[in-house]
Amino acid sequence: MRSLVSPFPKISEFRFLKFSPPQILVLGFAGVILIGTLLLMLPISSASGHSLRFIDALFTATSATCVTGLVVVDTGTYFSVFGQITILVLIQIGGLGFMTMATLFALLLKRKISLRDRLILQEAMNQSSMEGIVRLIRKVLLYSLIIEASCAALLALRWAVDMPFGRALYYGIFHAVSMFNNAGFDIFGGYRSLTGYVNDPTVNIVVMFLIVSGGIGFIVMSDLMDYRKSRRLLLHTKVVLSMTAALILIGTVVIFVFEFTNSRTLGPLNLGGKLWASFFQSVTPRTAGANTVDIAGLRQASQFFIVILMFIGASPGSTGGGIKTTTFTLMIGAVVSMLRGRDDIVLFRYRLAQERVFKALTITLLALLLIVSVSMVLSTTEGRPFLMILFETTSAFATVGLSMGLTPELTEVGKILICLTMFAGRLGLLTLAYALGPKQGKALYKYPEGKMIIG
């Protein structure tokens, strides 16, 4: 009877939908990367008309889909307009999530969002329940479009002073999408990023706004938009905003102090330029990847401090990576509670469940294990200074894109390892773990409590 109604089977009848939501997310992102790789290998994607090598196309597609920004070929000079637009589409899909984009088409076609779709969206947006998930997706799409369009217009007007308006508009759109999705890709050429605008207030303010708005997460944006009606903020929003502000402020001060006299970075700039550069280099490790000074020229203390900022990363439900600000806050809260002799972690007069602490500890240790393991292997295959390798590995895991210059010189093994690290960082280590082995239900019994000496 089905053939009398429609010649096509229902979506739910496809075998792959029997996979769990984490497995579908992994396969979905892998599929997007594969399609992007094939498109970037086409001769039409390169400015010279020659096909890009598979490993380089795979690396670029992975970096774009995982919104990282590490590149093995210069985006602005190597790729044609077709190739750059392909990268831009991969960034948008990777930043918002392929399920979010699929939901957009479903809403446009007025197709009903099934229960299974909602489960996958719940996993993709890192939500604890399905309640209001479709409404949240609508807000995500609306906010993203408004922010990207308005900032693209501002950047286009600024760059129209330096170049023809058509080119300025194209540059504005590309960089607005790239920075909002915390991808860090730029098309100025020569691996320069935004170093030519270190003193420019307009470019600095607009790009930093894009980075922060994309990095705080759509849950926070939605909560802020609803504040006029509710007159209250979620605990999640308070933690994200306070930790984000603290990290940016501390980062600005540290970079300003360490680099004040560095002739390769802040030294030649006036006081205003020093402040802008310090502020920008504190914001961009929130997984954005753009830079206005030479990262390789920073002092080692600054580079290592940026590694820490990259490791912490952005916030849950955002376009960024890292262990996330909330995870870091929980770890700090656990330390403070232990030092004060308290059993509970209390933030803004709310007590946090113990399982949240276990999850934060698991995420942090898994991230450290991955970064240390990859860095050890790369230190053998690449033969470069360890800090440079650690910087690049952390940048890949946290999907930042900042580079000290190692990525274009990576060996084949190094490119594959960095690709896997970017993939793991974008999807999340817990999602990958659940995809490989679904999490078990709660145990029906408990073992007797044991005692062990710690510290």
DRENGU-922201 format. One record per residue (C-alpha): residue number from 1; x, z negated, y negated. Coordinates in Angstrom, 3 decimals. Example, Ala and Ser with C-alpha at 12.3 -4.5 7.8 and 13.67 -1.06 7.14 Angstrom:
BEGIN
(1, (12.300, -7.800, 4.500)) (2, (13.670, -7.140, 1.060)) 
***
This chain:
BEGIN
(1, (0.000, 0.000, 0.000)) (2, (2.951, -0.674, -2.291)) (3, (3.774, 3.039, -2.513)) (4, (0.273, 3.735, -3.842)) (5, (0.882, 1.397, -6.722)) (6, (4.556, 2.033, -7.500)) (7, (7.289, 4.027, -5.771)) (8, (9.794, 1.278, -6.550)) (9, (10.170, -2.060, -4.736)) (10, (9.744, -5.284, -6.635)) (11, (12.878, -6.831, -8.054)) (12, (12.405, -9.963, -5.976)) (13, (12.688, -7.880, -2.804)) (14, (16.307, -6.947, -3.436)) (15, (18.645, -8.759, -1.139)) (16, (21.093, -9.919, -3.831)) (17, (18.412, -12.084, -5.409)) (18, (18.724, -14.388, -2.406)) (19, (21.988, -15.560, -3.934)) (20, (22.037, -18.819, -5.883)) (21, (21.997, -18.705, -9.720)) (22, (25.753, -19.456, -9.967)) (23, (26.504, -16.654, -7.488)) (24, (24.352, -14.205, -9.449)) (25, (26.165, -15.145, -12.664)) (26, (29.558, -14.564, -11.029)) (27, (28.483, -11.222, -9.554)) (28, (26.811, -10.201, -12.816)) (29, (29.891, -10.817, -14.942)) (30, (32.083, -9.130, -12.327)) (31, (29.757, -6.110, -12.383)) (32, (29.880, -5.870, -16.181)) (33, (33.693, -6.050, -16.075)) (34, (33.862, -3.307, -13.428)) (35, (31.610, -0.983, -15.443)) (36, (33.645, -1.696, -18.576)) (37, (36.871, -0.969, -16.706)) (38, (35.617, 2.425, -15.568)) (39, (34.445, 3.315, -19.088)) (40, (37.762, 2.311, -20.655)) (41, (39.635, 4.461, -18.116)) (42, (37.860, 7.600, -19.338)) (43, (40.041, 9.909, -21.478)) (44, (37.402, 9.778, -24.217)) (45, (38.099, 6.042, -24.626)) (46, (41.683, 6.540, -25.813)) (47, (42.755, 8.009, -29.140)) (48, (45.359, 10.183, -27.393)) (49, (42.920, 11.524, -24.793)) (50, (44.925, 10.088, -21.888)) (51, (43.420, 7.793, -19.266)) (52, (44.294, 4.108, -19.454)) (53, (45.863, 2.615, -16.337)) (54, (43.457, 0.718, -14.096)) (55, (45.210, -2.640, -14.467)) (56, (45.251, -2.328, -18.267)) (57, (41.617, -1.195, -18.380)) (58, (40.664, -4.093, -16.097)) (59, (42.547, -6.556, -18.307)) (60, (40.906, -5.237, -21.496)) (61, (37.411, -5.226, -19.954)) (62, (37.902, -8.758, -18.622)) (63, (39.196, -9.979, -21.973)) (64, (36.227, -8.409, -23.805)) (65, (33.537, -9.560, -21.356)) (66, (35.034, -13.050, -21.207)) (67, (35.233, -12.976, -25.042)) (68, (38.920, -13.866, -25.008)) (69, (40.807, -11.373, -27.161)) (70, (44.106, -11.163, -25.303)) (71, (45.202, -7.509, -25.237)) (72, (47.833, -5.471, -23.418)) (73, (47.316, -2.418, -25.665)) (74, (46.521, -2.475, -29.368)) (75, (42.763, -2.171, -29.858)) (76, (42.959, -0.598, -33.298)) (77, (45.427, 2.183, -32.502)) (78, (45.141, 2.886, -28.764)) (79, (41.370, 3.207, -28.370)) (80, (39.094, 5.845, -29.847)) (81, (35.809, 4.962, -31.538)) (82, (34.094, 5.361, -28.139)) (83, (36.568, 2.935, -26.561)) (84, (36.194, 0.430, -29.393)) (85, (32.384, 0.561, -29.174)) (86, (32.636, 0.025, -25.418)) (87, (34.725, -3.073, -26.078)) (88, (32.218, -4.217, -28.705)) (89, (29.302, -3.889, -26.271)) (90, (31.248, -5.827, -23.627)) (91, (31.918, -8.559, -26.192)) (92, (28.229, -8.823, -27.087)) (93, (27.134, -8.925, -23.456)) (94, (29.859, -11.382, -22.531)) (95, (29.265, -13.635, -25.516)) (96, (25.515, -13.958, -25.218)) (97, (25.559, -13.621, -21.428)) (98, (24.339, -10.714, -19.359)) (99, (21.200, -12.654, -18.384)) (100, (20.385, -13.183, -22.058)) (101, (20.710, -9.436, -22.655)) (102, (18.609, -8.718, -19.577)) (103, (15.967, -11.103, -20.921)) (104, (16.010, -9.210, -24.227)) (105, (15.120, -5.961, -22.462)) (106, (12.495, -7.764, -20.384)) (107, (10.878, -9.154, -23.539)) (108, (10.994, -5.743, -25.227)) (109, (9.318, -4.205, -22.192)) (110, (6.851, -7.112, -22.109)) (111, (7.869, -7.961, -18.554)) (112, (7.090, -11.458, -17.326)) (113, (10.129, -13.728, -16.906)) (114, (10.017, -14.931, -13.312)) (115, (10.851, -18.421, -12.060)) (116, (14.097, -17.138, -10.552)) (117, (15.073, -15.542, -13.869)) (118, (14.463, -18.888, -15.571)) (119, (16.658, -20.661, -13.023)) (120, (19.496, -18.223, -13.707)) (121, (19.009, -18.591, -17.476)) (122, (19.095, -22.365, -17.059)) (123, (22.455, -22.099, -15.292)) (124, (23.795, -19.569, -17.813)) (125, (22.831, -21.686, -20.833)) (126, (24.023, -24.907, -19.155)) (127, (20.629, -26.550, -19.545)) (128, (19.406, -29.545, -17.572)) (129, (15.883, -28.132, -17.139)) (130, (13.928, -24.886, -17.433)) (131, (11.575, -26.283, -20.047)) (132, (11.578, -24.046, -23.125)) (133, (14.377, -21.840, -21.769)) (134, (12.709, -18.542, -22.726)) (135, (11.925, -19.897, -26.199)) (136, (15.594, -20.864, -26.526)) (137, (16.670, -17.357, -25.491)) (138, (14.422, -15.855, -28.169)) (139, (16.073, -18.101, -30.755)) (140, (19.542, -17.195, -29.460)) (141, (18.856, -13.497, -29.903)) (142, (17.278, -13.965, -33.346)) (143, (20.018, -16.234, -34.698)) (144, (22.754, -13.982, -33.331)) (145, (21.271, -10.878, -34.931)) (146, (20.751, -12.545, -38.314)) (147, (24.216, -14.116, -38.463)) (148, (26.067, -11.023, -37.243)) (149, (24.150, -8.659, -39.541)) (150, (24.510, -10.779, -42.681)) (151, (28.217, -11.479, -42.131)) (152, (28.876, -7.827, -41.250)) (153, (27.365, -6.865, -44.603)) (154, (29.533, -9.397, -46.482)) (155, (32.715, -8.214, -44.751)) (156, (31.789, -4.578, -45.335)) (157, (31.323, -5.201, -49.068)) (158, (34.700, -6.951, -49.241)) (159, (36.583, -4.285, -47.290)) (160, (34.889, -1.475, -49.231)) (161, (37.344, -2.383, -51.994)) (162, (40.260, -1.424, -49.714)) (163, (38.825, 1.508, -47.748)) (164, (35.957, 4.042, -47.707)) (165, (32.539, 2.373, -47.343)) (166, (31.747, 4.013, -43.982)) (167, (34.933, 2.668, -42.474)) (168, (34.406, -0.700, -44.150)) (169, (30.915, -0.943, -42.652)) (170, (32.266, -0.135, -39.187)) (171, (35.015, -2.734, -39.597)) (172, (32.472, -5.269, -40.820)) (173, (30.167, -4.787, -37.828)) (174, (33.015, -4.846, -35.298)) (175, (34.651, -7.985, -36.643)) (176, (31.356, -9.816, -37.239)) (177, (30.330, -9.323, -33.606)) (178, (33.840, -10.102, -32.361)) (179, (34.229, -13.308, -34.385)) (180, (30.708, -14.643, -33.820)) (181, (31.184, -14.227, -30.087)) (182, (34.597, -15.897, -30.431)) (183, (36.299, -12.833, -28.947)) (184, (39.121, -12.371, -31.453)) (185, (39.419, -8.585, -31.031)) (186, (40.385, -6.767, -34.217)) (187, (40.918, -3.099, -35.084)) (188, (43.386, -3.370, -37.962)) (189, (46.163, -2.167, -35.661)) (190, (49.670, -3.360, -34.958)) (191, (48.562, -6.705, -33.462)) (192, (48.194, -7.943, -37.062)) (193, (44.793, -9.622, -36.670)) (194, (43.791, -10.907, -40.144)) (195, (47.291, -11.701, -41.420)) (196, (46.768, -9.350, -44.354)) (197, (43.965, -11.590, -45.663)) (198, (45.624, -14.998, -45.453)) (199, (44.910, -15.634, -49.168)) (200, (41.489, -13.966, -49.272)) (201, (38.669, -16.550, -49.728)) (202, (35.855, -14.137, -48.785)) (203, (37.361, -13.040, -45.474)) (204, (38.455, -16.591, -44.629)) (205, (35.078, -18.174, -45.352)) (206, (32.974, -15.506, -43.616)) (207, (35.166, -15.342, -40.505)) (208, (35.407, -19.131, -40.209)) (209, (31.628, -19.390, -40.572)) (210, (31.216, -16.842, -37.764)) (211, (33.648, -18.704, -35.521)) (212, (32.090, -22.125, -36.079)) (213, (28.482, -20.922, -35.822)) (214, (29.247, -19.142, -32.563)) (215, (31.238, -22.098, -31.264)) (216, (28.837, -25.002, -31.885)) (217, (26.308, -23.539, -29.457)) (218, (22.806, -22.162, -29.661)) (219, (21.246, -25.513, -28.756)) (220, (22.782, -27.052, -31.863)) (221, (21.740, -24.109, -34.036)) (222, (18.177, -24.369, -32.769)) (223, (18.135, -28.105, -33.390)) (224, (19.439, -27.660, -36.931)) (225, (16.811, -25.018, -37.668)) (226, (14.068, -27.371, -36.425)) (227, (15.364, -30.348, -38.420)) (228, (13.060, -29.705, -41.387)) (229, (10.080, -30.232, -39.094)) (230, (11.355, -32.930, -36.731)) (231, (13.573, -34.863, -39.190)) (232, (15.778, -35.888, -36.287)) (233, (18.713, -34.463, -34.390)) (234, (19.485, -34.539, -30.689)) (235, (22.337, -36.726, -29.481)) (236, (24.020, -33.522, -28.284)) (237, (23.890, -32.078, -31.811)) (238, (25.331, -35.233, -33.383)) (239, (28.218, -35.337, -30.925)) (240, (29.013, -31.625, -31.292)) (241, (28.927, -31.624, -35.102)) (242, (30.924, -34.827, -35.512)) (243, (33.610, -33.844, -32.980)) (244, (33.828, -30.292, -34.349)) (245, (34.290, -31.587, -37.898)) (246, (36.875, -34.159, -36.757)) (247, (38.935, -31.619, -34.809)) (248, (38.911, -29.099, -37.665)) (249, (39.897, -31.742, -40.230)) (250, (42.664, -33.218, -38.061)) (251, (43.910, -29.731, -37.160)) (252, (44.069, -28.687, -40.800)) (253, (46.124, -31.737, -41.761)) (254, (48.509, -31.425, -38.810)) (255, (49.185, -27.709, -39.345)) (256, (49.535, -28.180, -43.109)) (257, (52.130, -30.941, -42.624)) (258, (54.097, -29.289, -39.807)) (259, (54.183, -25.799, -41.354)) (260, (54.448, -26.624, -45.057)) (261, (58.090, -25.576, -45.312)) (262, (58.167, -23.026, -42.471)) (263, (59.421, -19.754, -43.988)) (264, (57.716, -17.739, -41.214)) (265, (54.212, -19.140, -41.807)) (266, (53.097, -21.303, -44.753)) (267, (56.394, -21.475, -46.637)) (268, (56.014, -18.293, -48.769)) (269, (52.367, -19.060, -49.678)) (270, (51.139, -20.889, -52.759)) (271, (49.234, -24.162, -52.375)) (272, (45.861, -22.416, -52.101)) (273, (47.192, -20.019, -49.467)) (274, (48.692, -22.924, -47.512)) (275, (45.327, -24.692, -47.458)) (276, (43.423, -21.553, -46.429)) (277, (45.935, -20.770, -43.672)) (278, (45.936, -24.356, -42.363)) (279, (42.157, -24.466, -42.352)) (280, (41.854, -21.099, -40.609)) (281, (44.482, -21.879, -37.946)) (282, (42.614, -25.134, -37.239)) (283, (39.283, -23.340, -36.803)) (284, (40.457, -20.391, -34.718)) (285, (41.641, -22.382, -31.648)) (286, (37.946, -23.197, -31.142)) (287, (38.244, -20.097, -28.877)) (288, (38.095, -17.417, -31.586)) (289, (41.549, -15.835, -31.296)) (290, (41.929, -14.451, -34.817)) (291, (44.859, -15.572, -36.928)) (292, (46.059, -15.211, -40.502)) (293, (49.698, -16.246, -39.861)) (294, (52.155, -15.264, -37.143)) (295, (51.419, -17.577, -34.199)) (296, (54.854, -16.910, -32.691)) (297, (56.396, -18.059, -35.968)) (298, (54.809, -21.517, -35.862)) (299, (56.990, -24.509, -35.084)) (300, (56.823, -25.723, -31.497)) (301, (54.974, -28.885, -32.545)) (302, (52.233, -26.769, -34.130)) (303, (52.078, -24.447, -31.133)) (304, (51.686, -27.346, -28.729)) (305, (49.040, -28.923, -30.964)) (306, (47.118, -25.630, -30.915)) (307, (47.352, -25.701, -27.107)) (308, (45.505, -29.046, -27.203)) (309, (42.840, -27.654, -29.570)) (310, (42.386, -24.594, -27.343)) (311, (42.062, -26.788, -24.255)) (312, (39.224, -28.745, -25.884)) (313, (37.580, -25.519, -27.035)) (314, (34.055, -24.968, -28.303)) (315, (30.744, -26.610, -27.397)) (316, (28.305, -26.175, -24.462)) (317, (25.851, -23.291, -24.637)) (318, (28.085, -21.369, -27.045)) (319, (30.112, -18.179, -26.934)) (320, (33.349, -20.182, -26.602)) (321, (35.333, -21.699, -23.770)) (322, (37.556, -24.711, -23.092)) (323, (36.472, -27.978, -21.513)) (324, (34.045, -28.308, -24.467)) (325, (33.796, -30.851, -27.283)) (326, (31.203, -32.963, -25.478)) (327, (33.444, -33.304, -22.420)) (328, (36.344, -34.414, -24.623)) (329, (34.084, -36.878, -26.449)) (330, (32.981, -38.393, -23.147)) (331, (36.589, -38.799, -22.019)) (332, (37.492, -40.515, -25.305)) (333, (34.381, -42.682, -25.010)) (334, (35.345, -43.734, -21.480)) (335, (38.823, -44.776, -22.663)) (336, (37.428, -46.747, -25.608)) (337, (34.843, -48.482, -23.405)) (338, (37.508, -49.440, -20.856)) (339, (39.812, -50.820, -23.562)) (340, (36.926, -52.873, -24.977)) (341, (35.953, -54.158, -21.545)) (342, (32.502, -52.526, -21.598)) (343, (30.726, -50.960, -18.639)) (344, (28.778, -48.326, -20.575)) (345, (29.731, -45.488, -22.906)) (346, (27.612, -45.697, -26.059)) (347, (27.417, -42.873, -28.599)) (348, (25.110, -43.016, -31.641)) (349, (23.293, -45.982, -30.007)) (350, (22.646, -44.060, -26.793)) (351, (24.043, -45.119, -23.425)) (352, (25.345, -42.238, -21.312)) (353, (24.730, -41.966, -17.580)) (354, (27.686, -42.508, -15.271)) (355, (27.193, -39.090, -13.676)) (356, (27.999, -37.481, -17.053)) (357, (31.352, -39.243, -17.044)) (358, (32.066, -38.021, -13.508)) (359, (31.187, -34.465, -14.540)) (360, (33.439, -34.648, -17.609)) (361, (36.293, -36.020, -15.517)) (362, (35.806, -33.281, -12.897)) (363, (35.794, -30.490, -15.492)) (364, (38.905, -31.858, -17.217)) (365, (40.932, -32.324, -14.024)) (366, (39.934, -28.915, -12.645)) (367, (40.928, -27.278, -15.937)) (368, (44.280, -29.064, -15.968)) (369, (44.887, -28.107, -12.343)) (370, (44.146, -24.440, -13.042)) (371, (46.293, -24.257, -16.191)) (372, (49.229, -26.058, -14.567)) (373, (49.064, -23.923, -11.420)) (374, (48.871, -20.602, -13.287)) (375, (51.600, -21.675, -15.719)) (376, (53.929, -22.572, -12.844)) (377, (53.425, -19.184, -11.191)) (378, (53.825, -17.276, -14.476)) (379, (57.011, -19.177, -15.301)) (380, (58.413, -17.672, -12.110)) (381, (57.087, -14.113, -12.486)) (382, (57.545, -13.689, -16.246)) (383, (60.804, -15.498, -16.937)) (384, (59.838, -16.570, -20.475)) (385, (59.947, -19.976, -22.266)) (386, (57.522, -22.438, -20.711)) (387, (55.719, -23.253, -23.960)) (388, (54.973, -19.545, -24.460)) (389, (53.597, -19.337, -20.912)) (390, (51.562, -22.543, -21.304)) (391, (50.198, -21.262, -24.623)) (392, (49.117, -17.937, -23.131)) (393, (47.582, -19.542, -20.032)) (394, (45.598, -22.073, -22.045)) (395, (44.484, -19.313, -24.396)) (396, (43.208, -17.324, -21.405)) (397, (41.422, -20.278, -19.779)) (398, (39.789, -21.378, -23.038)) (399, (38.920, -17.707, -23.797)) (400, (40.673, -18.029, -27.157)) (401, (42.848, -14.951, -27.453)) (402, (45.644, -16.397, -29.565)) (403, (48.990, -15.120, -28.354)) (404, (52.679, -15.776, -28.929)) (405, (53.418, -12.189, -27.906)) (406, (53.655, -12.584, -24.135)) (407, (50.467, -10.745, -23.072)) (408, (51.579, -7.143, -23.862)) (409, (54.749, -7.788, -21.849)) (410, (53.114, -9.290, -18.753)) (411, (54.031, -8.015, -15.306)) (412, (51.329, -6.686, -12.981)) (413, (51.099, -10.067, -11.253)) (414, (50.886, -11.789, -14.614)) (415, (48.042, -9.558, -15.791)) (416, (46.048, -10.254, -12.635)) (417, (46.580, -14.017, -12.956)) (418, (45.543, -14.017, -16.612)) (419, (42.468, -11.904, -15.729)) (420, (41.416, -14.466, -13.104)) (421, (42.065, -17.292, -15.554)) (422, (39.901, -15.666, -18.243)) (423, (37.131, -15.070, -15.699)) (424, (37.224, -18.690, -14.531)) (425, (37.300, -19.964, -18.095)) (426, (34.295, -17.921, -19.222)) (427, (32.045, -18.731, -16.280)) (428, (33.145, -22.342, -15.974)) (429, (34.967, -23.969, -13.104)) (430, (31.893, -25.848, -11.879)) (431, (29.833, -22.652, -11.819)) (432, (32.555, -20.949, -9.791)) (433, (32.773, -23.941, -7.468)) (434, (29.007, -23.926, -6.919)) (435, (29.084, -20.152, -6.369)) (436, (31.738, -20.467, -3.661)) (437, (30.118, -23.503, -2.069)) (438, (26.663, -24.669, -3.253)) (439, (26.552, -28.310, -4.300)) (440, (25.205, -30.779, -1.769)) (441, (22.162, -32.942, -2.279)) (442, (22.406, -36.678, -2.829)) (443, (23.560, -38.673, 0.182)) (444, (20.886, -40.646, 2.011)) (445, (23.222, -43.601, 2.544)) (446, (26.123, -45.406, 0.861)) (447, (29.418, -46.646, 2.271)) (448, (30.471, -50.275, 1.747)) (449, (32.304, -50.875, -1.511)) (450, (36.074, -51.067, -1.261)) (451, (38.676, -52.485, -3.630)) (452, (41.809, -50.680, -4.805)) (453, (44.460, -51.603, -7.350)) (454, (44.619, -49.229, -10.328)) (455, (47.133, -49.160, -13.143)) 
***
